[in-house]
């Protein structure tokens, strides 16, 4: 897995076009996301045993995609704004 040493604070302050993967111990990633008001809204297990998580905040509209492995490492793969937990009307 790609391991970069960029700090989470730096990653979260970058514009979307400058996003890169940022990894840290799971406890630190979770603390940062909960500190931003996000909660885990979904998760799934890949065929390679990795856990993909969606974190989001209904209050701020922010969202984050996190990839975690069995070693305790979590990586922020992407993040953004305008989160909606509701399906678009035309998709119902």
N, C-alpha and C positions, 0 to 999 in steps of 0.2 A: 504494500500500500504506500502511496505517496506520502512522505512525511516532510512537511515544511515547518519552519520555526517561526513563522509570522505570528504575532500576538493576536488574540481574538479581538481586542479593542481596536486595533488597526484595521483588521478585516471588516468589522462592522461599520467603520466610519468611511469606507471607500465607496465611490459610486459603483453602480452595477457593472459598468463596463470594465472596471478595474478589479473585479472579484477574482480571487484565487483560493485554492484550498488551504485551510488553516486547521491544524490538528493540535490537540492537547489532551490531557487526562480527562476522562469522562466527567468526573466531579467538577472540574473547572469549567467545562463547556456548559454543563447543566446549570451551574451557579450563575454564569454569565447570562444565559437565556432566561432563567427565572428572574434575574435582576432586571431584565428588560421587559418583564411582564408576560413572557411567553410561557405556554404550557404545552406539554406533549399532547398532540391531537390525534396521532396515528403512528403506526409502526408496522414493519413487515420484515420477514427474514428472507434473505437471498439464498439461492442454491449453493452459495459458497460460505454460508454461515454468518454473513454480515447482517447487521441490523440497520435498516434504513428508518429514520424517524422524521416525522413532521412536527415541528414546534410552531405555534402561532399565538397571536394575541388578538382577540376580538376587539379589545379596547383601542389598540394602536394600529391594527391592521397589518402588523409585520408578521413575516413567516420565515422559517429557517429549515433547510433540509440537512440532516446530520447522518453521517455514516459511522457506526461504531463496530469495533471488532472485539473478539474475546480477550484480548490483552488489556482492555480498559482504555484503549485509545479511541477518541472520537474526532471526526473531521467535519467541519462545516463545508458542505459542497456548494450550497447556494442559499441566498436569502433575498427578501424583497419586501414589498408593501402591497396594500390593497387586498389583504387576505379576506376571503369569504368562505365560510363553511357551508354555505347553501349552494345547491346545484342551480345552474342557470335555468330559467323558466323554460327555454326551448329544449332542454335536455331531460325534462321530467316526463 
